[in-house]
Amino acid sequence: MMMSQVFILSSRGDHLIYKDFRGEEQKDAVDIFYQKVTGLPTGQAPVVMHHQGLHYVHLRQNTLYLVVTTRDNPSPFTLIHFLSRLAGLIKDHCGSLSEKTLRMNFALVYELLDEMLDFGYIQSTSTDVLKNFIQTQPVISKPFSLFELSNIGLFGADTQQSKVAPGHAASRPVVGGNCTQGSKTEIFVDVIERLTVVIAANGGLLKADVQGLVRLKCFLPGTTEIRIGLNEEFSVGKAEIRGYGTAVRVDECSFHQSVKLEEFESSRILRVVPPQGEMTLMQYQLSDDLPAALPFRLFPTVDKDPDGRRLTVNLKLRCDLPPRSQGVNISVHLPVPKGTASLWQELSSPEQRAELVADTRSVRWHIPIFPGGSQLTARFKLEVADLSAASLLELGPACMQFELPMTTCSGLQVRFLRLSSAHPPPLQPPHRWVRYVTHSDSYLIRI
């Protein structure tokens, strides 16, 4: 398999990284790709595209496009896996993958590409192998945090912040000898879930899917074995539920090839000797039968004013999370009729905001924090030119985007995280962090 070019673009089309391995293609291939990816009306470009015999395969990471071009006919999955490994290697060497990180560490990324590929052919994508050849040290931009100004409270008492990992703790480089925090031995286990939901206009649930993964980021020596215990009542498929606790069931489950499963059937324990860096230990899927209630319920009502020019939309949004949980960065997008000229709004709290977005022809309602067990309301008056019965059909469906920290919809939990090593234990035991987060992949409510 031979690659012609590898490049990384920002969401604005800025050329952040460009590497031509064979000199056979013109540099305008980058502009052609950006025109194709932004010119589609749906706004979601296919992963594989073609132009005059040149194949483009891309991967979207945050706000960046990672792209490979080739004139061969390889498996697209191979190229997608390569781009995924490139993103992982940049995170391992630079700490995170963002436009700012690439601008500050472009020399290191070019050195990585030189070691990964030779004349367009893949040589290695292993962090353990490549770290022996990379000489450039990463440039780390440490974010400002009030929590790190002091870990000492009033009269010298320890504060709760001193027991919490900083938000950027897992975003430092794994490799790089001159990093100030590189000597810390820490391990991060993230349980990440993406929720897909479709709710009918009468409130009935049409679809509910959860795609989850257990991701590990390791700052430990390569000979350390990690034992991760999951829920004892965890079952796959139609297997019989064991134990007396709350059952956790998934439809499908797959593991990384290095995970040892000898104790999984009997004790639900995963064993692995991870390399330094980031890896996905486990992926799972659950469909239609969620063990808990949906996190949000939206109750819309639509009224037409007597003058026939205005629509009044009342939205009541309820958060059904437990009282100690909360949703953050919630956005509700409501498509409106194409003749909408203006928006009048009335929101239930000053922290909220709403706006009429002309490009997407929708109302965007933003809520920064939404505690569990509470509800919020919004009232919108839309002035619509040539309002008719057909215009009402253009209203909705509402689409929600949100993040639920320390919450999983499947109920999957990590019981324990234990380490064992063939070497003598260090003077300071490694720090272990387990985090949970649920993101909305697609959350639609029909009106």
MOWO-V504477 format. One record per run of one state. SS is the DSSP state (H for helix, E for strand, - for the rest). FROM is the first residue (numbers start at 1). TO is the last residue. Records with the same first field share a line. If there is no record, write none. Layout:
SS->FROM-TO, FROM-TO
This chain:
-->1-4, 10-14, 21-27, 39-47, 52-53, 62-63, 71-75, 95-98, 105-105, 119-120, 123-126, 131-145, 149-151, 153-153, 157-157, 159-159, 164-168, 172-185, 200-204, 219-223, 231-233, 237-247, 251-251, 256-259, 261-263, 268-268, 273-276, 288-295, 305-309, 320-325, 336-339, 348-352, 358-361, 372-374, 385-388, 394-397, 406-413, 422-430, 446-447
E->5-9, 15-20, 48-51, 54-61, 64-70, 117-118, 121-122, 152-152, 158-158, 186-199, 205-218, 224-230, 234-236, 248-250, 252-255, 260-260, 269-272, 277-287, 296-304, 310-319, 326-335, 340-347, 353-357, 362-371, 375-384, 398-405, 414-421, 431-445
H->28-38, 76-94, 99-104, 106-116, 127-130, 146-148, 154-156, 160-163, 169-171, 264-267, 389-393
